[in-house]
Structure formats: C-alpha cells, structure tokens
Amino acid sequence: MTFNSKSKSFVTRQGRITSNQRKALDSFWNQYVISELSAIQGFIRGNYSLLDIGFGAGETLVSIAQKNKDISLLGAEVYQSGIGTVLSKADKFNLENIRIVNEDAEDLLQNKILNNSFDAIIMFYPDPWPKRRHHKRRLIKKEFIELLNKKLKPNGIFYFKTDWKDYFDKVNLLFEGPNWEELNLIDLEEHLRDIPSTSFEKKAIHANRSLNTKIVKKVN
Ligand SMILES: C[S@@+](CC[C@H](N)C(=O)[O-])C[C@H]1O[C@@H](n2cnc3c(N)ncnc32)[C@H](O)[C@@H]1O
C-alpha cells in the first residue's frame, strides 16, 4: 500500500531547530542516524529490540535506553528538532543502544524492516488529526495494524497511548480478532511498565484530557 502526500500523518516542514539541536545534529548524526536496511537489521538483530514510532522529543526513548543497556532501541521520527534533542542526550549519557531513523515510520516498516523483527513497538500520542476530513492522515488504520503484526516477533507487544478518545475507540476496534491478545500494564515487563510521563502526557493530564492505553500481544 502506498500513500500520497495528502494522506501522510505529518506535514513536510521542519519547524524551528534550536542552536543546541543544530549542534547535536551536526556532531552526532553519523553516529546515531541510520537509513540502510542492512544497518537497521544489523542493529536490531540478536537483541531484545524496541521501536518507538514518532518519539517527539525522545523522552521515552532516552529513558528506556538509560535503564536498559541490553535493549536495542530504534526511534522513528520525521522532524529533526526532536532528533537533535535525542542526539544531544545520547551523547551526554553515552547511550550506545539507540539508533534513529529519520523517516516516515510507515515507509520504514514497509521497506526496511524484515518480518518478525521487534519484541515491542510503542507509539505514544501520535498526532490525532481531529477533523473528520483529516482522519485518513492518522497513522493507525487497518493496513498499518497488519504491518505492525508482521514486523513484531511472535508474542511481540504493541503499546499505544492517545489522549484522543475517538481515535482510541477506532484503534480499539481494529485490534479485535484472532491476531492479537489484549494485555494490561501489569502484564508487561518492567522496562515497559516503568516509563515516566513525557511532557506531552503531563500537559494532557494537566488539561484533564483522558489518557487511553491499548496494549496488545501478537499471537498470530
Ligand atoms: C504528538 S507527538 C508525540 C511525541 C512522543 N511520542 C510523546 O509521547 O511525547 C507525535 C510525533 O509523531 C511524529 N510523527 C508523525 N507522523 C510520523 C510518521 N509517519 N513517522 C514518524 N514520526 C511521525 C511527529 O513528528 C511528532 O513528533
């Protein structure tokens, strides 16, 4: 399946990049950002591997990487501002278990990830595209879920959060069926249970928006 630019989940502008982010992008890009299929597979092969889709400022990615040196964390993000922030932290905390792909996560999964690759895929607060005419831009739809299923290892986990109830309700329905088993937070291993709130999540809590979580395990 391919998408035209109108139905992408992001708009093609880079936004403001701070001088610190620029410095980190210039200094550490080659060390942490990968794009070739062979480099990506080489990085995730063999270890417990986790993909963070749309990591934003990378708070979750960095937190898991700091506490779990034995996990290979791949982050997919389209905007370089967030990548700059992660590169700066990866250098500061000497994180060797992070790699970044600066690409549309859907293209990444389709073209550069072999089937049965990830132990876990997380997707926290993807852009909700609230207007009905924009719903086609939402990342999670039937085809995307089929893609997730293929790219997860057997028993692999998909962990999703949104503060947008109607998005959540639709996602909930899409995971019905024999390919997925619903889990609760308590069922997860420590590294997925012990994830601090990002600033995005804190803002949602502060604004009294509901936090909706979907956790599923691949069974087929
Ligand atoms: C609302 S932010 C959430 C950031 C972070 N996950 C958090 O919880 O704080 C959504 C992020 O998804 C990224 N994004 C949107 N579409 C994407 C895509 N197709 N592939 C990769 N990243 C994407 C956006 O650039 C943005 O940084």
The ligand as an SDF file (V2000), in Angstrom:
LIG
                    3D

 27 29  0  0  0  0  0  0  0  0999 V2000
    2.3420   14.3680   19.4870 C   0  0  0  0  0  0  0  0  0  0  0  0
    3.9470   13.8470   19.1750 S   0  0  0  0  0  0  0  0  0  0  0  0
    4.2100   12.6310   20.4220 C   0  0  0  0  0  0  0  0  0  0  0  0
    5.6440   12.5130   20.8180 C   0  0  0  0  0  0  0  0  0  0  0  0
    6.0180   11.4370   21.8310 C   0  0  0  0  0  0  0  0  0  0  0  0
    5.7050   10.1000   21.3640 N   0  0  0  0  0  0  0  0  0  0  0  0
    5.4440   11.6670   23.1960 C   0  0  0  0  0  0  0  0  0  0  0  0
    4.6900   10.8290   23.6660 O   0  0  0  0  0  0  0  0  0  0  0  0
    5.7470   12.6910   23.8160 O   0  0  0  0  0  0  0  0  0  0  0  0
    3.7920   12.8720   17.6910 C   0  0  0  0  0  0  0  0  0  0  0  0
    5.1010   12.7210   16.9360 C   0  0  0  0  0  0  0  0  0  0  0  0
    4.9360   11.8180   15.8400 O   0  0  0  0  0  0  0  0  0  0  0  0
    5.7520   12.2450   14.7630 C   0  0  0  0  0  0  0  0  0  0  0  0
    5.2360   11.6350   13.5340 N   0  0  0  0  0  0  0  0  0  0  0  0
    4.0790   11.9090   12.9000 C   0  0  0  0  0  0  0  0  0  0  0  0
    3.9280   11.0940   11.8350 N   0  0  0  0  0  0  0  0  0  0  0  0
    5.0160   10.2870   11.8010 C   0  0  0  0  0  0  0  0  0  0  0  0
    5.4300    9.2450   10.9320 C   0  0  0  0  0  0  0  0  0  0  0  0
    4.6690    8.8770    9.8900 N   0  0  0  0  0  0  0  0  0  0  0  0
    6.6030    8.6310   11.1770 N   0  0  0  0  0  0  0  0  0  0  0  0
    7.3760    9.0140   12.2310 C   0  0  0  0  0  0  0  0  0  0  0  0
    7.0350   10.0080   13.0920 N   0  0  0  0  0  0  0  0  0  0  0  0
    5.8660   10.6300   12.8860 C   0  0  0  0  0  0  0  0  0  0  0  0
    5.6190   13.7570   14.8150 C   0  0  0  0  0  0  0  0  0  0  0  0
    6.6860   14.3950   14.1570 O   0  0  0  0  0  0  0  0  0  0  0  0
    5.6290   14.0120   16.3240 C   0  0  0  0  0  0  0  0  0  0  0  0
    6.9140   14.2600   16.8090 O   0  0  0  0  0  0  0  0  0  0  0  0
  1  2  1  0
  2  3  1  0
  2 10  1  0
  3  4  1  0
  4  5  1  0
  5  6  1  0
  5  7  1  0
  7  8  2  0
  7  9  1  0
 10 11  1  0
 11 12  1  0
 11 26  1  0
 12 13  1  0
 13 14  1  0
 13 24  1  0
 14 15  1  0
 14 23  1  0
 15 16  2  0
 16 17  1  0
 17 18  1  0
 17 23  2  0
 18 19  1  0
 18 20  2  0
 20 21  1  0
 21 22  2  0
 22 23  1  0
 24 25  1  0
 24 26  1  0
 26 27  1  0
M  CHG  2   2   1   9  -1
M  END
$$$$
